[in-house]
Amino acid sequence: MIYQNTKILSHEKLEDKICVVVGTRPGIIKMSPIIRELSKRKIPFFILHTGQHYSYEMDRKFFEDLGLPDAKHHLPPCRDGSLHGEQTAHMLMGIEHVLLKERPRLVLVCGDANTNLAGALAARKLHIEVGHVESGLRSHDWRMPEEHNRVIIDHISEYLFAPTRQAKENLIKDNVKGKIYVTGNTVVDALLEHIEIAKKRSNILQQLKLNKDEFILITFHREENVDFPEVLTNILKGLKLVGNELNIPLIFPIHPRTQKRIKGFNLVSLLESVPNLKVIKPVGYLDFLTLLNNARLVLTDSGGIQEESCILRVPCVTLRENTERQETVLVGANTISGTKPENVLKTVINSLNKKRDWPNPFGDGKAAKRVIDAIEGKPVNEWSFDI
């Protein structure tokens, strides 16, 4: 029995099961191979959804596309527009109540969203062990809330699943206390599992009347880009320069946050003035994989899409001043453009004719197996790649 005033859980009160925390699009994707591996090995687990992403397009559609079981616990959605502290506190309270009820021996989080910080903190406070999938990433840009989150999570985790040797080196430099395993990135597992399914099931190219290598894909949503009117204006001006220079469709599945900011900052007319731009609603995983796999180039500020485009050998232009996915730059898949319009155009033009022969630094599709091997105390044949 867990008493109402219990603040921590002793080891003997924990049950032999694992809590998998999700709450955002990339987290759902990257945890899907782990969920499948747990199911395959018949290891008791449950999914806890924090409610951070709550729309059908950004959430439920990904569960359907990935064939995942429903979350056993789904917290109420975070208030639209809530600040980081409020959002994290809201999820932290809900997660803590679930963990007190379920008493898992381990909580797995993946990445750097507020969802994962809340999950890791709730577990840590209750003396439940934490495993951080995709640990060790560093942008060294303290303006980014994701940077705060990933550093904190790494320092309170017992298991640190680094996708690359570079990530492991970052963890060693930061003097983390947990055990480090180089597993590769589960995004590779997910992509390899679903790219052929996407080819068979997605008809997004036909819907949008697109041909392979004859369009550019665009995504951006990070707050350092869209929450500041001058930066968002620069990005849209950069897209306008690209549209004027290149007679090629620009496909923009617009994130709800980006759409809200464009409207709020009175930038709708600027968006509508971009030549060849087609704004569409967010799409599911299979449709997005199809768009990305067939694009001539992708412009993004998403870390996950930097990885996915690198794996699929689609040139990437990153609309940021830095990246925590340095491997993508080092192998030649990705170029950092910043957000100044002229730099965006110059980087796009220089990237269009890249040879798509770079190696994949992120793994061999066995990351989830390595993660679960480590959790079960089995020997881990670590992922090795030298740039």
PEGI-V479042 format. One record per residue. N is the residue number from 1. SS is DSSP state (a for helix, b for strand, c for the rest). PSI is psi in degrees with one decimal (none if undefined). OMEGA is omega in radians with two decimals (NA if undefined). Layout:
N,SS,PSI,OMEGA + N,SS,PSI,OMEGA
//
This chain:
1,c,136.1,3.09 + 2,c,117.0,-3.08 + 3,c,156.3,-3.03 + 4,c,-32.9,-3.09 + 5,c,12.6,3.12 + 6,c,128.7,3.13 + 7,c,-24.3,3.07 + 8,c,160.9,3.13 + 9,c,130.3,3.05 + 10,c,159.3,-3.05 + 11,a,-39.3,-3.08 + 12,a,-13.7,3.11 + 13,a,-7.1,-3.12 + 14,c,150.7,3.12 + 15,b,155.8,-3.08 + 16,b,72.2,3.08 + 17,b,163.3,-3.03 + 18,b,137.6,3.05 + 19,b,123.8,3.08 + 20,b,114.4,-3.09 + 21,b,127.2,3.03 + 22,b,168.6,3.11 + 23,c,-6.1,3.14 + 24,c,161.6,3.14 + 25,a,-56.3,-3.10 + 26,a,-33.1,3.12 + 27,a,-40.2,3.11 + 28,a,-44.6,3.14 + 29,a,-48.5,-3.01 + 30,a,-22.0,3.06 + 31,a,-15.4,-3.08 + 32,a,-42.9,3.09 + 33,a,-32.7,3.11 + 34,a,-43.2,3.11 + 35,a,-42.0,3.13 + 36,a,-39.2,-3.14 + 37,a,-39.8,3.07 + 38,a,-43.4,3.12 + 39,a,-43.6,-3.12 + 40,a,-39.9,-3.10 + 41,c,1.2,3.14 + 42,c,37.2,3.06 + 43,c,126.2,-3.12 + 44,c,130.9,3.11 + 45,b,167.2,2.99 + 46,b,156.0,3.14 + 47,b,131.4,3.07 + 48,b,117.8,3.13 + 49,b,125.4,-3.02 + 50,c,-14.6,-3.11 + 51,c,11.4,-3.12 + 52,c,-48.5,2.98 + 53,c,128.7,-2.92 + 54,c,-8.6,3.13 + 55,c,157.3,3.13 + 56,a,-45.2,-3.07 + 57,a,-35.1,-3.06 + 58,a,-1.1,-3.02 + 59,a,-79.8,-3.00 + 60,a,-37.8,-3.13 + 61,a,-33.1,-3.13 + 62,a,-36.1,3.04 + 63,a,-42.2,-3.12 + 64,a,-48.1,-3.11 + 65,a,-35.9,-3.08 + 66,a,-3.9,3.11 + 67,c,40.9,-3.07 + 68,c,149.5,3.04 + 69,c,155.8,3.11 + 70,c,151.6,3.03 + 71,c,134.2,3.08 + 72,c,-36.4,3.13 + 73,b,128.0,3.12 + 74,b,109.4,-3.12 + 75,c,155.9,3.06 + 76,c,144.6,-3.13 + 77,c,146.7,3.04 + 78,c,149.5,3.12 + 79,c,133.0,3.13 + 80,c,126.8,3.13 + 81,c,8.2,-3.12 + 82,c,146.9,3.12 + 83,c,166.8,-3.07 + 84,a,-45.5,-3.12 + 85,a,-45.2,3.13 + 86,a,-45.7,-3.12 + 87,a,-46.2,-3.14 + 88,a,-42.1,-3.14 + 89,a,-41.1,3.11 + 90,a,-47.5,-3.12 + 91,a,-38.2,-3.14 + 92,a,-44.7,3.12 + 93,a,-46.8,-3.12 + 94,a,-43.0,-3.14 + 95,a,-41.3,-3.13 + 96,a,-43.2,3.12 + 97,a,-41.1,3.12 + 98,a,-44.0,-3.10 + 99,a,-36.2,3.08 + 100,a,-35.1,3.13 + 101,a,-43.8,-3.02 + 102,a,-33.7,3.13 + 103,c,51.5,3.10 + 104,b,156.6,3.11 + 105,b,-18.3,-3.07 + 106,b,140.9,3.02 + 107,b,126.7,3.10 + 108,b,127.8,3.02 + 109,b,159.8,-3.07 + 110,b,115.5,3.01 + 111,c,-149.8,-2.89 + 112,c,13.4,3.12 + 113,c,164.0,3.09 + 114,a,-32.6,3.05 + 115,a,-47.6,-3.03 + 116,a,-35.5,3.06 + 117,a,-45.3,3.13 + 118,a,-43.7,3.14 + 119,a,-44.1,-3.13 + 120,a,-42.0,3.13 + 121,a,-43.8,-3.14 + 122,a,-45.1,3.13 + 123,a,-46.4,-3.11 + 124,a,-43.3,-3.12 + 125,a,-27.9,-3.13 + 126,c,3.6,-3.12 + 127,c,34.4,2.99 + 128,c,136.2,-3.11 + 129,b,150.2,-3.10 + 130,b,134.3,2.98 + 131,b,125.3,-3.10 + 132,b,105.9,3.04 + 133,b,135.7,-3.08 + 134,b,48.3,3.13 + 135,b,162.5,3.02 + 136,c,1.8,3.10 + 137,c,140.3,-3.14 + 138,c,128.0,2.99 + 139,c,-19.5,-3.05 + 140,c,27.8,3.11 + 141,c,100.1,-3.02 + 142,c,-3.0,3.03 + 143,c,-22.3,-3.03 + 144,c,122.6,3.07 + 145,a,-29.7,3.11 + 146,a,-33.2,3.13 + 147,a,-43.2,3.08 + 148,a,-48.1,-3.04 + 149,a,-48.0,-3.03 + 150,a,-35.2,3.13 + 151,a,-45.7,3.14 + 152,a,-46.8,-3.12 + 153,a,-43.0,-3.14 + 154,a,-35.4,-3.08 + 155,a,-10.1,3.13 + 156,c,16.5,-3.11 + 157,c,142.2,3.03 + 158,c,-33.9,-3.14 + 159,b,124.8,-3.13 + 160,b,108.2,-3.06 + 161,b,92.6,-3.08 + 162,b,133.6,-3.12 + 163,c,-27.3,-3.09 + 164,c,169.4,3.08 + 165,a,-34.6,3.08 + 166,a,-43.6,3.12 + 167,a,-40.5,3.10 + 168,a,-42.2,3.12 + 169,a,-37.9,3.08 + 170,a,-41.3,-3.13 + 171,a,-40.2,3.12 + 172,a,-43.2,3.10 + 173,a,-34.0,3.14 + 174,c,-2.8,3.07 + 175,c,47.5,3.10 + 176,c,158.6,-3.05 + 177,c,-20.0,-3.07 + 178,c,173.6,3.11 + 179,b,129.7,-3.08 + 180,b,133.5,3.04 + 181,b,132.4,3.05 + 182,b,107.4,-2.98 + 183,c,-13.8,-2.84 + 184,c,173.7,-3.08 + 185,c,133.8,-3.13 + 186,a,-12.9,3.06 + 187,a,-31.9,3.09 + 188,a,-44.9,3.10 + 189,a,-49.1,-3.09 + 190,a,-42.4,-3.10 + 191,a,-45.8,-3.13 + 192,a,-32.8,3.13 + 193,a,-27.3,-2.92 + 194,a,-9.4,-3.07 + 195,a,-40.1,3.13 + 196,a,-35.9,3.06 + 197,a,-41.4,3.13 + 198,a,-40.8,3.14 + 199,a,-34.6,-3.09 + 200,a,-34.0,-2.96 + 201,a,-25.4,-3.07 + 202,c,134.9,3.04 + 203,c,27.9,-3.07 + 204,a,-33.6,3.13 + 205,a,-41.7,3.12 + 206,a,-41.0,3.13 + 207,a,-41.8,-3.09 + 208,a,0.1,3.13 + 209,c,53.8,-3.11 + 210,c,150.4,3.05 + 211,c,151.9,-3.14 + 212,c,135.9,3.09 + 213,c,17.0,-3.13 + 214,c,26.6,3.04 + 215,b,159.6,3.08 + 216,b,135.5,3.13 + 217,b,138.8,-3.06 + 218,b,132.8,2.95 + 219,b,138.2,2.94 + 220,c,140.9,-3.07 + 221,c,-9.3,-3.03 + 222,c,145.2,-3.01 + 223,a,-29.6,3.11 + 224,a,-15.8,3.08 + 225,a,-41.9,-2.98 + 226,a,-12.8,-3.12 + 227,c,-1.1,3.12 + 228,c,116.1,-3.00 + 229,a,-34.7,-3.12 + 230,a,-36.0,3.13 + 231,a,-45.5,3.12 + 232,a,-38.6,3.08 + 233,a,-43.6,3.13 + 234,a,-42.2,3.14 + 235,a,-45.8,-3.13 + 236,a,-36.8,3.06 + 237,a,-37.1,3.07 + 238,a,-41.8,3.08 + 239,a,-36.7,3.12 + 240,a,-40.3,3.08 + 241,a,-42.3,3.12 + 242,a,-44.6,3.14 + 243,a,-36.8,3.10 + 244,a,-35.6,-3.05 + 245,a,-35.9,-3.01 + 246,c,128.6,3.10 + 247,c,73.6,-3.04 + 248,c,139.7,3.13 + 249,b,139.3,3.05 + 250,b,111.7,-3.04 + 251,b,122.2,-2.98 + 252,b,89.6,2.99 + 253,b,104.8,-2.91 + 254,c,130.0,3.10 + 255,c,142.4,-3.14 + 256,a,-38.1,3.14 + 257,a,-44.2,-3.13 + 258,a,-44.1,3.13 + 259,a,-42.1,-3.14 + 260,a,-42.1,-3.12 + 261,a,-39.3,3.11 + 262,a,-42.2,3.10 + 263,a,-44.8,-3.10 + 264,a,-32.1,3.14 + 265,c,10.5,3.12 + 266,c,44.7,-3.12 + 267,c,13.2,-3.11 + 268,a,-41.8,-3.12 + 269,a,-35.9,3.09 + 270,a,-43.6,3.10 + 271,a,-45.4,-3.09 + 272,a,-16.0,-3.14 + 273,c,-5.1,-3.12 + 274,c,118.5,-3.13 + 275,c,144.0,3.03 + 276,c,12.1,-3.10 + 277,b,131.4,3.05 + 278,b,110.3,3.12 + 279,b,127.1,3.13 + 280,b,165.1,3.07 + 281,c,158.7,3.03 + 282,c,145.1,-3.10 + 283,c,162.2,3.12 + 284,c,177.9,-3.05 + 285,a,-45.6,-3.09 + 286,a,-41.9,3.10 + 287,a,-39.1,-3.14 + 288,a,-42.3,3.08 + 289,a,-40.8,3.14 + 290,a,-45.4,3.10 + 291,a,-47.2,-3.10 + 292,a,-44.3,-3.09 + 293,a,-23.8,-3.09 + 294,a,-0.7,-3.10 + 295,c,150.8,3.02 + 296,c,-31.5,-3.04 + 297,b,153.6,3.03 + 298,b,136.4,2.98 + 299,b,128.5,-3.03 + 300,b,162.9,2.90 + 301,c,9.9,-3.11 + 302,c,129.8,3.07 + 303,a,-42.0,3.14 + 304,a,-39.1,-3.14 + 305,a,-30.5,3.00 + 306,a,-41.7,3.12 + 307,a,-50.2,-3.06 + 308,a,-41.2,3.13 + 309,a,-35.7,3.08 + 310,a,-45.1,-3.13 + 311,a,-39.4,-3.11 + 312,a,-2.0,-3.13 + 313,c,49.6,3.00 + 314,c,122.3,-3.12 + 315,c,140.4,-3.07 + 316,b,136.8,2.97 + 317,b,121.6,-3.06 + 318,b,121.7,-3.07 + 319,c,60.2,3.13 + 320,c,172.8,3.11 + 321,c,-9.2,-3.09 + 322,c,175.3,3.07 + 323,c,145.7,3.00 + 324,c,-5.3,3.06 + 325,c,62.0,-3.07 + 326,a,-28.0,-3.14 + 327,a,-35.4,-3.11 + 328,a,-34.8,3.11 + 329,a,-42.5,-3.06 + 330,a,-32.9,3.12 + 331,c,-7.4,3.07 + 332,c,8.9,-3.12 + 333,c,-25.0,-2.92 + 334,b,141.3,3.06 + 335,b,132.8,3.12 + 336,b,122.3,-3.10 + 337,c,-19.8,-2.90 + 338,c,-162.3,-3.07 + 339,c,2.3,3.08 + 340,c,133.2,-3.01 + 341,a,-46.2,-3.09 + 342,a,-36.5,3.12 + 343,a,-37.1,3.09 + 344,a,-48.7,-3.14 + 345,a,-47.2,-3.12 + 346,a,-43.1,-3.10 + 347,a,-38.6,3.10 + 348,a,-48.6,-3.12 + 349,a,-42.8,-3.13 + 350,a,-25.1,-3.07 + 351,a,-15.9,-3.02 + 352,c,-35.5,-3.04 + 353,c,24.0,3.08 + 354,c,142.7,2.98 + 355,c,129.9,-3.07 + 356,c,60.0,-3.06 + 357,c,15.8,-3.12 + 358,c,153.8,3.11 + 359,c,160.2,3.08 + 360,c,113.1,-3.09 + 361,c,-2.2,-2.89 + 362,c,-5.4,3.06 + 363,c,178.0,-3.05 + 364,c,13.8,-3.14 + 365,c,10.5,-3.11 + 366,c,21.0,-3.10 + 367,a,-44.0,-3.11 + 368,a,-40.3,3.10 + 369,a,-42.2,3.13 + 370,a,-40.6,3.12 + 371,a,-48.6,-3.09 + 372,a,-33.7,3.02 + 373,a,-45.4,-3.13 + 374,a,-43.4,3.14 + 375,a,-36.5,-3.14 + 376,c,-0.2,3.12 + 377,c,18.7,3.12 + 378,c,159.3,3.06 + 379,c,141.1,-3.11 + 380,c,118.0,3.05 + 381,c,95.0,-2.92 + 382,c,150.0,3.06 + 383,c,133.6,-3.10 + 384,c,125.7,3.07 + 385,c,127.1,3.13 + 386,c,124.8,3.11 + 387,c,none,NA
//
